[in-house]
Amino acid sequence: MSDLRQRSPSFGKADLKNERNGIDLPHTYALCSKDGPNIYTVDPAKPQVDCITIQGSEILSIGSFDSHAHMLEYGASLQIPLESAKTEIAAVASVRQYILSDSDIRNNKDKFVEGWGWDHTRWPGQEFPTAATLDADPVVREHNIVLQSKDGHAIWVNSKVLDAISPLPDSVEGGVIVRDAAGNPTGCLLDNAQYLVPVPPPTQRDLEKRFNSVVHYAVSHGLTSVHDAGFDPKSLEFFKNLAAAGKLSLRIYGMTYFNESAEYWGDKVKPIIGAANGRFTARSVKIFADGALRSGGSALFEPYTDNPETRGFMRIEPEVMNSFIPRFLKDGWQVNVHAIGDRANALVLDVFESALKGMDVAALRPRIEHAQMIRHVDMARMARLNVIASIQPTHAPSDMYFAEDRLGPERVKLLYAFRSIVDYGARITLGSDAPVETLNPMNGFFAAVTRLAPDGTSVHGPDGWFPEQRLSREEALKGMTIDAAYASFTESTLGSLTPGKRADYAVLSKNIMTVPAMEILDTEVLVTALDGRPVYGGL
């Protein structure tokens, strides 16, 4: 069986060679698990175990990783999806429809109604939505409404919620209470200010419903491993219980949220590594450095072009990072820091540069989550420090419509500069940030190699938005497979279809390495297998 050379891990079976003698394998062959979950090949005419037979027109690919997603939040986002709302009024109409469609919610006015995905940058005027708009609907105003923005860094609430949390503080460190000219809160709370709203935690039934809906979507799109970018205590316990019960049909690599107001736990909690036969790991900590570009919270060196009164903000002070990050590293935890603005990325690299001195970086594999806007000097520093850039290609075409207005024509060139990051020598790993963007890995692959929206357009024309920052197909696929495995310490068992590794793979209807770019999104997943056994589809 081919070792795939680890640079082009998707292939037609007719192209496979036996790794020992270079002989072409038959046009129809079988990929199996033997002695557990490992890969090997057999003569399809004489199979000794149950095997999946892959025909000549089908393409075998390594199971995809999503290196940054929020699984339970993605499941919750399917409840009231607001991303398609073209106006503030349309979003309210969706909330109203949801309330009226569920008698339990309609008749229980104390229950919180939660939705996800509104995007004011796509609305006329690009202004933050207000409580007044929610209050104008007689059905909606009677309930506790909490609606998460597309980027997850703002919530939109109605007056019933605002009244319940009043009086509000004058300011919130690492967050913003959006106010009108008279100083009254308008109904939007950014970043750390979101925590002023005491949303009841989801019930066990809520979590199960969310997970079941999202895991089916994931495996039906060829995902076999997901790096979940934020466990709170309840979700961590939920996944631990799923793993213990043998109910994980894909691999979960978890990051536990850091709370600076809580007691340091890195020396008290043991990392979970490879539980449930390699299906569950929680060995990293997730820290938020700044906010998001869409909501104006990403920390910049210079003021925002469209709002010169602000440079964004840090959600955590550098002194706090300097205090805690070295401790987590010394206690053996991988540290993954959310950083979007150029100032935030520089400050995080400052902390890593100091903390990693004398340490075995390969044993720690620190990551910057998003790494969206980085100065060239810091791209070079990221490579030198061996800090992994965890990027989300679908953010680029999603943000291209407002990014230049927000940053200006020169700074915007540093945004989503994937080609530059790779050329400086940094390792990248690809994800979606779902539910901010779709969990479908084909969309991420397409965005990485084309810099286009799914309809084939961009604000710079058909060649893509800053096409010089495109990745090659091999680079993108590596970022979804072997490099993603490295970023989660599993490159010896996952990330390539090599005999002896675990048999996580997908069977595709098309070869995404060779088809015309616009056909990538038409590719169907026929089978997804984990440990050699199908978790989706069949042949």
C-alpha positions in Angstrom: 0.0 0.0 0.0 1.2 3.5 -0.8 2.7 5.6 2.0 1.1 8.5 0.2 4.3 10.4 0.5 2.4 12.5 3.1 2.1 15.3 0.6 -0.8 14.2 -1.4 -3.0 12.1 0.9 -6.0 11.8 -1.4 -5.7 9.5 -4.4 -7.5 7.2 -6.8 -7.0 3.6 -6.1 -5.7 3.0 -9.6 -2.7 5.1 -8.6 -1.8 3.1 -5.6 1.4 1.2 -5.6 2.5 -1.6 -3.3 5.0 0.1 -1.0 7.4 -2.9 -1.0 7.7 -3.6 -4.7 6.1 -0.7 -6.6 3.6 -2.9 -8.3 0.2 -1.4 -9.2 -2.6 -2.6 -6.9 -5.7 -4.0 -8.6 -8.2 -1.6 -10.0 -10.5 -2.8 -7.2 -9.0 -3.3 -3.8 -9.9 -3.6 -0.2 -8.8 -1.5 2.8 -9.2 -3.2 6.1 -8.4 -3.3 9.8 -6.4 -6.1 11.1 -5.4 -7.0 14.7 -7.4 -4.1 15.9 -8.0 -0.8 14.1 -4.8 -0.6 12.0 -4.6 -0.3 8.2 -3.5 -3.1 5.9 -4.5 -4.2 2.4 -5.6 -7.6 1.2 -6.2 -9.4 -2.1 -9.8 -8.5 -2.8 -10.4 -11.9 -4.2 -9.3 -13.6 -0.9 -10.3 -11.3 1.9 -9.8 -12.8 5.4 -11.9 -10.3 7.2 -14.7 -7.9 6.5 -13.5 -5.2 4.2 -14.7 -2.2 2.3 -14.2 -2.6 -1.4 -13.5 0.6 -3.3 -14.2 0.7 -7.0 -12.1 2.5 -9.6 -14.3 5.5 -9.9 -14.2 6.3 -6.2 -11.4 8.1 -4.3 -10.0 7.1 -1.0 -8.9 9.9 1.3 -7.6 10.3 4.8 -10.3 11.1 7.3 -10.3 14.9 7.7 -9.5 16.8 10.9 -11.2 20.0 12.0 -8.6 21.7 14.1 -10.8 24.3 15.6 -14.6 23.8 16.1 -17.1 24.1 18.9 -19.2 20.9 18.7 -21.9 21.5 21.2 -22.3 25.1 20.2 -22.6 24.0 16.6 -25.5 21.8 17.6 -27.1 24.6 19.5 -26.7 26.9 16.5 -29.0 24.7 14.5 -31.8 25.6 16.9 -32.4 29.1 15.6 -30.0 29.7 12.7 -29.8 33.4 12.1 -26.9 33.6 9.6 -29.3 33.8 6.6 -31.2 36.8 8.0 -30.5 39.7 5.7 -31.8 42.3 8.1 -32.3 42.9 11.8 -36.1 42.6 11.4 -35.7 39.3 9.5 -33.7 37.9 12.4 -36.4 38.8 14.9 -39.0 37.1 12.6 -36.9 33.9 12.8 -37.0 34.1 16.6 -40.7 34.7 16.6 -41.3 31.7 14.4 -39.2 29.4 16.6 -41.1 30.5 19.7 -44.5 29.9 18.1 -43.4 26.5 16.8 -42.6 25.1 20.2 -45.4 25.0 22.7 -43.0 24.3 25.7 -41.1 27.5 24.9 -44.2 29.5 23.9 -45.9 28.7 27.3 -42.8 29.1 29.5 -41.8 32.7 29.5 -39.0 32.1 32.0 -37.1 29.8 29.6 -34.2 31.4 27.8 -34.5 31.4 24.0 -31.1 31.2 22.4 -30.1 31.6 18.8 -26.8 31.9 16.8 -25.4 33.5 13.7 -26.6 37.1 13.2 -24.1 39.2 11.3 -24.6 43.0 11.4 -21.8 43.4 8.9 -24.1 42.0 6.2 -27.1 44.2 7.2 -27.9 47.7 5.9 -25.9 50.3 7.9 -23.8 47.6 9.6 -25.0 48.8 13.0 -25.3 46.5 16.0 -28.9 45.3 16.6 -30.9 46.6 19.5 -33.1 45.4 22.3 -35.8 47.8 20.9 -36.1 45.7 17.8 -36.7 42.6 19.8 -39.1 44.4 22.1 -41.2 45.6 19.1 -42.5 42.0 18.5 -45.2 41.2 21.1 -44.3 37.5 21.1 -40.5 37.9 21.3 -40.5 40.6 24.0 -42.2 38.3 26.6 -39.3 35.8 26.6 -35.6 36.0 27.7 -33.9 36.4 24.4 -30.1 35.8 24.0 -28.8 35.7 20.5 -25.1 34.9 19.7 -23.4 36.7 16.9 -21.8 34.9 14.0 -18.3 35.3 15.4 -19.4 34.2 18.9 -18.1 37.4 20.4 -21.3 39.3 21.0 -24.8 38.6 22.3 -28.0 40.5 21.4 -30.6 40.6 24.2 -34.0 42.1 24.7 -35.1 44.5 27.5 -36.4 41.7 29.6 -32.9 40.3 29.9 -31.3 43.8 30.3 -33.8 44.6 33.2 -32.9 41.3 34.9 -29.1 42.2 35.0 -29.5 45.9 35.8 -27.8 47.9 37.1 -25.0 47.3 34.7 -21.4 48.2 35.5 -20.0 51.3 33.8 -17.4 49.1 32.1 -16.2 45.5 31.8 -12.6 44.6 31.5 -12.0 42.8 28.3 -15.5 43.5 27.0 -17.9 46.2 25.9 -21.5 47.2 26.8 -22.8 48.8 23.6 -24.5 52.1 24.6 -26.4 54.9 22.8 -25.4 58.6 22.8 -27.2 59.0 26.2 -25.2 56.2 27.7 -28.0 53.7 27.8 -27.3 50.0 27.0 -28.7 49.2 23.5 -28.9 45.4 23.8 -25.5 44.2 22.6 -22.7 42.9 24.9 -19.3 42.1 23.5 -16.7 39.5 24.7 -16.4 39.5 28.5 -19.5 41.6 28.9 -21.5 38.6 27.6 -20.9 36.9 31.0 -23.1 39.5 32.7 -26.1 37.5 31.4 -26.7 34.4 33.6 -27.9 32.0 30.9 -28.9 28.7 32.5 -26.5 25.9 31.6 -27.8 23.3 29.2 -29.4 20.2 30.6 -28.1 16.7 29.8 -30.9 16.3 27.3 -29.9 19.5 25.6 -26.3 18.4 25.3 -27.2 15.0 24.0 -29.5 16.6 21.4 -26.8 19.0 20.3 -24.1 16.4 20.0 -26.2 13.9 18.1 -27.2 16.5 15.5 -23.7 17.7 15.0 -21.8 14.4 15.0 -24.0 13.0 12.2 -23.3 16.1 10.2 -19.5 15.7 10.9 -19.1 12.1 9.8 -21.4 12.6 6.8 -18.9 15.1 5.6 -15.8 13.0 6.1 -14.6 14.3 9.4 -13.1 11.7 11.7 -11.3 14.0 14.2 -12.3 17.3 15.7 -10.3 19.6 18.0 -13.0 21.1 20.2 -11.9 24.6 21.0 -13.5 25.1 24.4 -14.6 22.8 27.2 -16.3 24.3 30.2 -16.6 22.0 33.2 -20.1 20.8 32.1 -19.1 20.0 28.5 -15.8 18.3 29.6 -17.8 16.0 31.9 -20.3 15.3 29.1 -17.5 14.2 26.7 -15.8 12.2 29.4 -19.0 10.3 30.0 -19.6 9.7 26.3 -16.0 8.3 26.0 -16.5 6.0 29.0 -19.7 4.7 27.6 -18.1 4.0 24.2 -20.5 6.5 22.4 -18.0 8.6 20.4 -18.2 7.9 16.7 -15.5 10.4 15.9 -12.3 11.5 17.7 -12.5 14.5 20.0 -9.4 16.5 21.0 -10.5 19.0 23.7 -9.2 22.3 24.9 -10.3 23.3 28.4 -11.2 27.0 28.9 -8.9 29.1 31.1 -10.7 31.3 33.7 -8.3 33.8 35.3 -10.6 34.3 38.2 -10.5 30.6 39.1 -7.7 28.8 41.0 -4.9 27.5 38.8 -5.6 23.9 38.0 -2.8 22.8 35.7 -0.9 21.0 38.5 -4.1 19.4 40.0 -5.9 18.0 36.9 -4.4 15.2 35.0 -4.6 15.5 31.2 -6.7 12.9 29.5 -4.8 11.2 26.7 -6.2 8.6 24.3 -9.2 7.5 26.3 -11.8 5.2 24.8 -9.3 3.5 22.5 -7.9 6.8 21.2 -11.2 8.6 20.7 -11.0 11.2 23.5 -8.2 13.5 24.6 -8.2 16.6 26.7 -4.6 17.8 27.2 -4.7 21.5 26.3 -5.8 24.8 27.7 -7.6 27.5 25.7 -6.9 31.1 26.5 -8.6 34.2 24.9 -6.2 37.0 24.2 -8.5 39.4 22.4 -11.9 39.7 20.7 -13.0 39.3 17.1 -12.6 41.5 14.0 -16.2 41.4 13.0 -17.4 42.9 16.4 -14.4 45.3 16.6 -12.8 43.6 19.5 -9.5 42.2 18.0 -6.6 44.0 19.5 -4.7 46.2 17.0 -1.5 48.3 17.1 -3.3 51.1 15.3 -6.9 52.3 15.5 -9.6 50.7 13.4 -10.0 52.6 10.1 -13.8 52.6 10.3 -13.7 53.5 14.1 -10.6 55.5 14.9 -11.7 55.8 18.6 -10.7 52.2 19.3 -7.9 49.8 18.8 -9.9 46.9 20.1 -9.0 45.3 23.4 -7.3 42.5 25.1 -9.5 40.1 27.0 -6.6 39.1 29.2 -3.7 41.3 30.3 -0.2 40.3 29.2 0.9 40.1 32.8 -1.8 37.4 33.4 -0.6 35.4 30.4 3.0 35.8 31.6 1.9 34.4 35.0 -0.1 31.4 33.8 1.2 30.3 30.5 4.6 29.2 31.8 2.9 27.3 34.6 0.7 25.4 32.2 3.7 24.6 29.9 5.8 23.4 32.8 3.0 21.1 34.0 2.9 19.5 30.5 -0.2 21.2 29.1 -0.5 22.3 25.5 -1.3 26.0 25.5 -3.7 27.2 22.7 -4.3 31.0 22.6 -7.0 32.7 20.7 -5.4 35.8 19.0 -6.8 37.7 16.1 -5.4 41.3 15.9 -1.8 42.1 15.1 -1.2 43.4 18.6 -2.7 40.3 20.3 -0.6 38.0 18.2 2.5 39.9 19.0 1.8 39.9 22.7 1.1 36.2 22.7 4.3 35.5 20.8 6.2 37.6 23.4 4.8 35.4 26.2 5.6 32.2 24.3 9.1 33.4 23.4 9.9 33.9 27.1 8.1 30.9 28.4 9.5 28.3 25.9 13.2 29.0 26.7 14.9 25.8 27.6 11.7 23.8 27.0 11.1 20.9 24.6 8.8 22.7 22.2 8.0 19.5 20.3 6.7 18.0 23.5 4.4 21.0 24.1 3.4 22.1 20.6 1.9 25.6 21.5 -0.7 27.0 19.2 -2.2 30.3 18.3 -5.8 29.8 17.4 -6.9 31.9 14.4 -3.6 33.9 13.9 -5.7 36.1 11.6 -3.7 39.3 11.4 0.1 39.0 11.9 3.0 41.3 11.1 5.7 39.8 8.9 8.2 40.0 11.7 5.8 38.0 13.9 5.2 35.4 11.1 9.0 34.8 11.1 9.0 34.6 14.9 6.1 32.1 14.9 8.2 29.9 12.6 11.3 30.3 14.7 9.5 29.4 17.9 7.7 26.4 16.3 4.4 27.8 17.4 1.6 26.3 15.3 -0.8 28.5 13.4 -4.3 27.1 13.8 -6.2 28.8 10.9 -9.7 28.8 9.5 -9.7 29.4 5.7 -13.5 29.9 5.4 -13.1 33.1 7.5 -11.3 34.8 4.6 -14.1 34.9 2.1 -16.6 35.5 4.9 -14.8 38.6 6.1 -13.7 40.0 2.8 -16.8 42.1 2.4 -16.0 44.4 5.4 -12.3 43.8 6.2 -10.8 46.6 4.1 -13.2 49.2 5.5 -12.2 48.0 9.0 -8.5 47.9 8.5 -7.6 50.0 5.4 -6.0 49.0 2.2 -2.5 48.2 3.6 -3.2 46.5 6.9 -5.8 44.2 5.3 -3.0 42.5 3.4 -1.8 41.0 6.7 -5.2 39.4 7.3 -5.5 35.7 6.5 -2.1 35.8 4.9 -1.8 32.0 4.8 0.8 31.8 2.0 3.1 34.2 3.8 2.8 32.2 7.1 3.7 29.0 5.3 6.5 30.7 3.4 8.1 31.9 6.6 8.2 28.3 7.7 5.4 28.0 10.3 3.3 24.9 10.5 -0.4 25.4 9.9 -3.4 23.3 10.8 -6.8 23.9 9.4 -10.2 24.2 11.0 -13.6 25.8 10.6 -14.4 27.6 13.9 -17.9 26.1 13.5 -20.6 27.3 14.2 -19.0 30.6 13.0 -18.5 28.8 9.6 -19.8 25.5 8.3 -18.2 22.3 9.7 -18.0 20.9 6.1 -14.2 20.4 5.5 -14.7 20.7 1.7 -15.6 24.4 2.3 -12.4 25.0 4.2 -10.3 23.2 1.5 -12.0 25.2 -1.2 -11.5 28.5 0.5 -7.9 27.7 1.2 -7.0 27.0 -2.4 -9.2 29.5 -4.1 -9.8 32.5 -1.7 -13.4 32.5 -3.1 -16.9 32.4 -1.6 -18.7 29.2 -2.3 -20.5 30.8 -5.3 -17.1 31.4 -6.9 -16.9 35.1 -6.3 -14.7 37.5 -4.4 -14.5 41.3 -4.0 -11.3 41.1 -6.0 -12.8 39.1 -8.8 -12.7 35.5 -10.0 -9.1 34.9 -9.1 -9.9 35.3 -5.4 -9.4 37.7 -2.6 -5.7 38.4 -2.4 -5.0 35.3 -4.6 -1.3 35.5 -3.8 -2.2 34.1 -0.3 -3.7 30.9 -1.7 -2.4 27.5 -0.4 -1.7 24.7 -2.8 -4.0 21.7 -2.6 -1.3 19.6 -1.1 -0.6 22.2 1.6 -4.3 22.5 2.4 -4.8 18.7 2.6 -1.8 18.4 4.9 -3.3 21.0 7.1 -6.4 18.9 7.4 -4.6 15.6 7.9 -1.0 15.0 9.0 -0.3 18.5 10.3 -3.5 18.5 12.2 -2.5 15.2 13.7 0.8 16.7 14.7 -1.0 19.6 16.3 -2.9 17.0 18.5 0.1 14.7 19.2 -1.3 11.9 17.1 0.9 11.9 13.9 2.2 8.5 14.8 -1.2 6.9 14.6 -3.4 9.3 12.5 -3.1 11.7 9.6 -2.0 9.5 6.8 -3.1 6.2 5.3 0.0 4.2 6.2 0.0 0.5 7.2 0.1 0.3 11.0 -1.8 3.6 11.5 -5.4 3.7 12.5 -7.8 3.2 9.6 -9.6 6.5 9.6 -10.6 7.4 6.1 -13.3 8.6 3.8 -14.4 7.5 0.3 -15.1 10.4 -2.0 -17.0 10.7 -5.2 -14.3 12.9 -6.8 -10.6 13.5 -6.5 -10.4 16.9 -4.8 -6.7 17.1 -5.7 -7.3 17.2 -9.5 -10.9 18.3 -10.3 -11.6 21.8 -11.4 -11.8 24.1 -8.3 -15.5 24.7 -8.6 -16.2 21.0 -8.5 -14.6 20.6 -5.1 -17.8 21.6 -3.3 -19.8 19.1 -5.3 -17.8 16.2 -3.9 -19.9 13.7 -2.0 -18.7 11.6 0.9 -19.8 8.0 0.3 -18.3 6.4 3.4 -16.6 7.6 6.5 -14.7 5.0 8.5 -13.2 5.2 12.0 -10.8 2.4 13.0 -11.7 0.7 9.8 -15.4 0.5 10.4 -18.0 2.7 8.7 -19.6 5.3 10.9 -21.4 6.8 7.8 -22.5 5.4 4.5 -21.6 2.1 2.8 -20.5 0.6 -0.4 
